[in-house]
Every structure is written in structure tokens, then in C-alpha cells.
Amino acid sequence: MPETLSAEKIESQTELPISLEVTHLKYWYLQPIPTYLVVYVGSVDKFLILNIQHYVAERWGRGVLLLDQKTATIQVPISSELDEQAFELILIKNDIQEWQKALGADGENNSVQLCRRDYNLIWHLGSAKNVKFNTD
């Protein structure tokens, strides 16, 4: 049965250590799309989030592929809460990457930034049906 941490212990820490299988870390590191680890901490009723690809790249880089141990411990910052702001940041980052692919644009291309800013309008225009309105 998983260990349950008390609210007091969670609030006294800056990071939550989690043991993961190295095979999972390798798999997530190699994914072509951003991959996030989300941890639910029941004692404080919060979800924590970590960009696991970025974490692995910073800690081991490609060396993760050569690790011969079965598990490794990662540290999830307690301050990294999955909330509305985190969702918005994930969507912004991922939307921009998809627009870059679609437009063949580099990271600083102005058209990509405009697409992100106006994506709702672009989606509605692109998915609208040909409807005639009576203006009489």
C-alpha cells in the first residue's frame, strides 16, 4: 500500500521525493511531445506537476538511456501545483509548438505568436459551417 504523507510533513518540505522505474524515465524522455508527471497528494488535496522530460534532460540528459539501475528518485517541487495557471502555461507552450510544426516556423516567428493569441477565432473560422443569415 502506498505511503501517505501527513499535511504537516508535506508543508514542511520543499520537494516530494518519488521513486520511479528507470524504464519509465527513459520512455518519457524519448517522447516526441511534452510529457508531464502529475502526483496527487491526498493529505493536502493537491495535484503537483513536473515536466518530466525537462527534469530528466537537466538531471541526466541522454545519460538516462545508459542507467543500469532499476529505479531512480526524482524530486517534485511542492510549489509546482497543477492549477489553472499551470494548465494555461502547458496549453500555451504546446499550442505554440503545434503551430510551429503546422506553419514550418521557427520559435520566434511572429505568425506563431499571433496564432496563439487568436487561436479561438482561428478555430471558429476554420470549423464554421457555411451559414447564411437573413439580414432583413
C-alpha positions as CSV (number, residue, x, y, z in Angstrom):
1,M,0.0,0.0,0.0
2,P,1.4,3.5,-0.9
3,E,2.7,5.6,1.9
4,T,0.5,8.5,2.9
5,L,2.3,11.7,4.0
6,S,0.7,13.9,6.5
7,A,-0.2,17.5,5.6
8,E,2.4,18.7,8.2
9,K,5.2,16.7,6.6
10,I,4.2,17.9,3.1
11,E,4.0,21.6,4.2
12,S,7.4,21.3,5.9
13,Q,9.2,20.1,2.7
14,T,10.1,22.0,-0.5
15,E,10.2,18.8,-2.6
16,L,8.5,15.5,-2.7
17,P,10.8,12.5,-3.4
18,I,9.3,9.9,-5.7
19,S,10.9,6.6,-6.8
20,L,10.2,5.7,-10.4
21,E,11.3,2.9,-12.6
22,V,14.2,3.9,-14.9
23,T,12.5,2.3,-17.9
24,H,9.6,4.8,-17.4
25,L,12.0,7.7,-17.2
26,K,13.7,6.5,-20.5
27,Y,10.3,6.2,-22.2
28,W,9.1,9.6,-21.1
29,Y,12.4,11.3,-22.0
30,L,12.1,9.9,-25.6
31,Q,8.5,11.0,-26.2
32,P,8.1,13.4,-29.2
33,I,5.6,15.5,-27.2
34,P,5.9,17.2,-23.8
35,T,5.3,14.7,-21.1
36,Y,4.3,15.7,-17.5
37,L,4.3,13.7,-14.3
38,V,1.3,14.5,-12.1
39,V,1.2,13.4,-8.4
40,Y,-1.9,13.6,-6.2
41,V,-1.1,14.4,-2.6
42,G,-4.3,13.4,-0.7
43,S,-3.4,14.8,2.7
44,V,-3.4,18.4,1.2
45,D,-5.8,17.6,-1.6
46,K,-3.5,19.0,-4.3
47,F,-2.0,17.8,-7.6
48,L,1.6,18.5,-8.2
49,I,3.1,18.6,-11.7
50,L,6.6,18.2,-13.1
51,N,7.7,18.4,-16.7
52,I,9.4,15.0,-16.6
53,Q,11.2,15.4,-19.9
54,H,12.8,18.6,-18.8
55,Y,13.7,17.1,-15.4
56,V,15.4,14.1,-16.9
57,A,17.2,16.2,-19.5
58,E,18.5,18.5,-16.8
59,R,19.5,15.7,-14.4
60,W,20.8,13.0,-16.7
61,G,20.5,14.2,-20.3
62,R,21.0,11.3,-22.7
63,G,22.8,9.5,-19.9
64,V,19.4,8.3,-18.7
65,L,19.4,5.9,-21.6
66,L,22.6,4.3,-20.1
67,L,21.4,3.9,-16.5
68,D,21.5,0.3,-15.4
69,Q,19.7,0.7,-12.1
70,K,16.0,-0.4,-11.7
71,T,14.7,2.8,-10.0
72,A,15.7,6.4,-9.5
73,T,14.3,9.0,-7.2
74,I,13.1,12.3,-8.6
75,Q,12.2,15.5,-6.7
76,V,8.8,17.1,-7.4
77,P,8.7,20.7,-6.1
78,I,5.9,21.2,-3.6
79,S,5.3,24.7,-5.1
80,S,4.6,23.2,-8.5
81,E,0.9,22.9,-8.1
82,L,-1.3,21.8,-11.0
83,D,-3.7,24.7,-11.1
84,E,-5.4,26.9,-13.8
85,Q,-2.2,28.9,-14.3
86,A,-0.2,25.6,-14.9
87,F,-2.8,24.4,-17.4
88,E,-2.7,27.7,-19.3
89,L,1.1,27.6,-19.4
90,I,1.1,24.0,-20.7
91,L,-1.5,24.9,-23.3
92,I,0.4,27.9,-24.5
93,K,3.7,26.0,-24.8
94,N,2.1,23.0,-26.6
95,D,-0.1,25.1,-28.8
96,I,2.9,27.2,-30.0
97,Q,4.9,24.0,-30.8
98,E,2.0,22.6,-32.8
99,W,1.6,25.9,-34.7
100,Q,5.3,26.0,-35.4
101,K,5.1,22.5,-36.9
102,A,2.0,23.4,-39.0
103,L,3.5,26.7,-40.3
104,G,7.1,25.4,-40.6
105,A,8.1,28.4,-38.4
106,D,11.0,28.9,-36.0
107,G,10.5,29.6,-32.3
108,E,10.4,33.4,-32.5
109,N,8.2,33.7,-35.6
110,N,5.6,36.4,-35.2
111,S,2.9,34.5,-37.0
112,V,3.1,31.7,-34.4
113,Q,2.6,34.2,-31.6
114,L,-0.4,35.7,-33.4
115,C,-1.9,32.2,-33.9
116,R,-1.6,31.5,-30.2
117,R,-3.2,34.9,-29.4
118,D,-6.1,34.3,-31.8
119,Y,-6.4,30.6,-31.7
120,N,-10.1,30.7,-30.7
121,L,-11.0,32.9,-33.6
122,I,-8.9,30.8,-36.0
123,W,-10.6,27.6,-34.7
124,H,-14.1,29.1,-35.0
125,L,-13.5,30.4,-38.5
126,G,-11.9,27.1,-39.6
127,S,-14.8,24.9,-38.2
128,A,-17.7,27.2,-39.1
129,K,-20.3,25.9,-41.5
130,N,-21.4,27.9,-44.5
131,V,-24.5,29.5,-42.9
132,K,-26.5,32.3,-44.5
133,F,-28.0,34.9,-42.2
134,N,-31.1,36.8,-43.0
135,T,-30.3,40.5,-42.5
136,D,-33.7,41.8,-43.4
